[in-house]
Amino acid sequence: MGPVELRQVLVIASTPRVASNFFDAALAATGRAGHPLEYLNNGGLVESRRHTGAPRLTQRGKVQNLKRRLAGDPRWDFSGELDPTSLVDHLRGIAARRSTANGVFGVKVHAGHLLGLLDRYGLSVDLWGVPVRWVRLRRRDRLAQAVSLAVAHQTQQWRPVERQRGEPTYDLSATRAAMAEIEAWESVWDRRLGERSEPKVSFWSEDLVVDPTGAVDRTLALLGEVPVPGAGVPPVEQYRHPDRVMRQRWIERAMEESPDLAERRFALGGATVTGNDAGG
């Protein structure tokens, strides 16, 4: 089967550690919502360039990478300037290849992707030239999200199936930094989504993991699609990190040592059951 005609783009507007990987898999299982992945992630773009040569670097970007490589930077090829035309062609090509048969292309966009890629090259999600639909995914428990993010930074394990590259060690300053990072990214989404008039729905990750079918059905309705019975939503346990007891202890210690973190914990959505840490 060749490329399908692109009809609409579904953007999952997210921040790290809100069960977005689980949600992406649940949407993909329907066969009607694209295959939402982080196509705007710089790491993925680097891997694509290594294997296919696209998106291409500018001459300046090649010099930037060479200097970093000579300086011994292990991530030397992560910052070179891209050719904007090649970047757009690459992203449009992904949409042509990764849309579902109904013409929907799904893409998960962290707020950092907006600033680090789209804004940097003067682009937006309108680059695909079709209507855009938005799902905003947030987490009520900001402190649990911050702990999860701090742990992921330490271990470089973003999904349970990935190899852990370090042991997590309680670090209050890292938790505070992660909380500030999340709050900054959410402010970006508040502003950007407020500027967009397209149809949107919003989910809390805590609710998503309890009723993933309901969230998927609402997203399909946003796309003008009917529910897909028996779509095969994956078990959420596949996406949960096994060290939830350790993370809960980290949360409790952070609240004891920094009452302001306790006050900011449920600043948006009110207290709820925690422990959903399903990654992403």
C-alpha positions, 0 to 999 in steps of 0.5 A: 500500500502506497502513501495515503492522502493526508487529511488532518494532523492530530497533535498530542500536546504534552510534557514529559512523564504524563503517560504519553507513550501509553496513550500513543500506543492506545491511539495507534491500536485503533488504526484511525489516529495515525501513529503518534510518536515524537517525530520532532525529537532532535534525537530522532532527527539525528538518527534519521540523518545517520541512516538516510541523510535527511534532514540535511545540515547546512554548511554551517551545521556541518562546521558546528558538528565538526568542532564539537566532535573534535572537542570530544563532545559525545553528543557532537551531532545533536546541535548542527543547523539544519537546512529548513527546506530539507527539514520540511520535506523530511517531516512531510515525508514522514506524514505521508508514510506514517498516516493511517488509511483514513489520512490522519497523521499523529505526532506527539509534541513536547513543548520543548519541540516547539521552541527547539525545532519549530520556532528555531526554523520558523515553522509550525504544525501548519507545515503539513497544510491540512486541518489540525486537531489537538489533544492536551495531555497533563498530569494533576500530580506535578510533584510526582511528574517532577520526581519521575522526570528527575529519575529519568534524567538520572537513569536515562530510562524513559520507558521500562523496556529501555536499559537503565544507565544509572541508579537513581539517588534522591536529589531535592535540587533535581526535583525542584529543577524538574518541577520548574521545567515542567511548569515552564513547559506548561506555560508554553502550552497555555500560551500556544494553545490559547492562540489556536482556534482548532478543536481540542480535547484535554485529558489528565494522565491519572484519568487516562490510565484508569479509562484509556478507552474513554480517552481514545474514543473522545480523541476519535470523535475529535477526528470525526471517527467512530469508536473502534471496538476491540482495538486492543488498548495495551495493558497499562502495566507494560508502561509502568515503572516497577520502582513506584515505592521508591518514587513515592518515598522520594515524593514524601521526602521532598514534601517534608523538606520543601513545603512549597513543593507540597503546595504546588503539587496539585496546583491545577487539578486537585488531589487524586490517586497517584502512582500512575507513572506510565512513562512518556 
